[in-house]
Amino acid sequence: MSLFHNDAGYAAAAAWLATVDEGELWISHLVLLEFAFATAVRRRRGELLAGRVEAVRAALELFCRERLGMLEPRGDDFLLARGWLQGDASLGLGAAEALHRALAHPPQTHAHQC
């Protein structure tokens, strides 16, 4: 998010991205949905102008095509996420975070290019 919204986390995100090899970055439709939500909230608050919103969306789409693979959630991912939510309250995970974690959990047999 910081890479595209140019917020306080930008420098750290850019530094981390520079250390990642080509082909090692993945995204899911859930991340894209959350990105759209965060962008819409910032737009409603007046933090982003309409033209900037379109530029941010275009930049993310280009980045996705050029650098990211797509992970598609499957039933087993939801079951794993649900197990974490039901099993260990100390994790402090919300539903979206648990699903993100499940998607990142090996094996990644449900991946394809954007």
C-alpha positions as CSV (number, residue, x, y, z in Angstrom):
1,M,0.0,0.0,0.0
2,S,2.8,2.4,1.0
3,L,4.5,2.1,-2.4
4,F,1.4,3.4,-4.2
5,H,-0.1,5.8,-1.6
6,N,3.4,7.3,-0.8
7,D,2.6,7.3,2.9
8,A,4.9,7.2,5.9
9,G,5.8,3.6,5.2
10,Y,7.1,4.3,1.7
11,A,10.8,4.3,2.4
12,A,10.7,1.0,4.3
13,A,8.5,-0.6,1.6
14,A,10.8,0.6,-1.2
15,A,13.9,-0.7,0.7
16,W,12.3,-4.1,1.2
17,L,11.2,-4.3,-2.4
18,A,14.7,-3.7,-3.6
19,T,15.9,-6.9,-1.8
20,V,13.3,-9.2,-3.4
21,D,14.2,-11.2,-6.4
22,E,12.1,-11.1,-9.6
23,G,9.3,-13.8,-9.4
24,E,9.2,-14.0,-5.6
25,L,6.3,-11.6,-5.1
26,W,2.7,-12.8,-5.0
27,I,-0.7,-11.1,-4.5
28,S,-4.2,-12.2,-4.1
29,H,-7.5,-10.8,-5.1
30,L,-8.2,-10.2,-1.4
31,V,-5.2,-7.8,-1.3
32,L,-6.4,-6.0,-4.3
33,L,-9.9,-5.7,-2.7
34,E,-8.3,-4.3,0.5
35,F,-6.2,-1.9,-1.6
36,A,-9.3,-0.6,-3.3
37,F,-11.1,-0.2,0.0
38,A,-8.2,1.7,1.6
39,T,-7.9,3.9,-1.5
40,A,-11.7,4.6,-1.4
41,V,-11.5,5.6,2.3
42,R,-8.7,8.0,1.6
43,R,-10.6,9.4,-1.3
44,R,-13.7,9.9,0.8
45,R,-11.7,11.6,3.5
46,G,-10.2,14.0,0.9
47,E,-6.7,12.6,1.3
48,L,-6.6,11.6,-2.4
49,L,-7.9,13.6,-5.4
50,A,-9.8,11.7,-8.1
51,G,-6.9,12.1,-10.5
52,R,-4.5,10.7,-8.0
53,V,-6.8,7.7,-7.3
54,E,-6.7,6.8,-11.0
55,A,-2.9,7.2,-11.1
56,V,-2.6,4.9,-8.1
57,R,-4.8,2.3,-9.6
58,A,-2.9,2.3,-12.9
59,A,0.4,2.1,-11.1
60,L,-0.8,-0.9,-9.1
61,E,-2.2,-2.7,-12.2
62,L,1.1,-2.2,-14.0
63,F,3.1,-3.4,-11.0
64,C,0.9,-6.5,-10.8
65,R,1.4,-7.3,-14.4
66,E,5.2,-6.8,-14.3
67,R,6.2,-8.1,-10.9
68,L,3.5,-10.1,-9.2
69,G,2.1,-13.6,-9.4
70,M,-1.5,-14.2,-8.3
71,L,-2.5,-16.5,-5.5
72,E,-6.1,-17.8,-5.7
73,P,-7.6,-18.7,-2.4
74,R,-9.0,-22.2,-2.2
75,G,-11.2,-24.0,0.3
76,D,-8.2,-25.4,2.1
77,D,-6.9,-21.8,2.6
78,F,-10.1,-20.8,4.3
79,L,-10.1,-23.9,6.5
80,L,-6.5,-23.2,7.6
81,A,-7.3,-19.5,8.3
82,R,-10.4,-20.5,10.2
83,G,-8.4,-23.0,12.2
84,W,-6.0,-20.2,13.3
85,L,-8.9,-18.0,14.2
86,Q,-10.6,-20.6,16.3
87,G,-7.5,-22.1,17.8
88,D,-5.2,-19.4,19.1
89,A,-6.7,-16.1,20.2
90,S,-3.3,-14.8,21.1
91,L,-2.4,-14.5,17.4
92,G,-4.7,-11.5,17.3
93,L,-5.6,-12.2,13.7
94,G,-8.6,-10.8,11.9
95,A,-10.3,-12.8,9.1
96,A,-8.4,-11.1,6.3
97,E,-5.0,-11.4,8.0
98,A,-5.6,-15.1,8.7
99,L,-6.5,-15.7,5.0
100,H,-3.4,-13.7,3.9
101,R,-1.3,-15.9,6.2
102,A,-2.9,-19.1,4.8
103,L,-2.2,-18.0,1.3
104,A,1.4,-17.5,2.1
105,H,1.6,-20.9,3.9
106,P,3.3,-23.6,1.7
107,P,2.5,-25.2,-0.6
108,Q,1.5,-22.5,-3.1
109,T,-0.1,-24.8,-5.7
110,H,-2.8,-22.3,-6.5
111,A,-0.5,-19.6,-8.1
112,H,-0.5,-18.2,-11.6
113,Q,0.8,-15.0,-13.2
114,C,-1.2,-11.8,-13.1
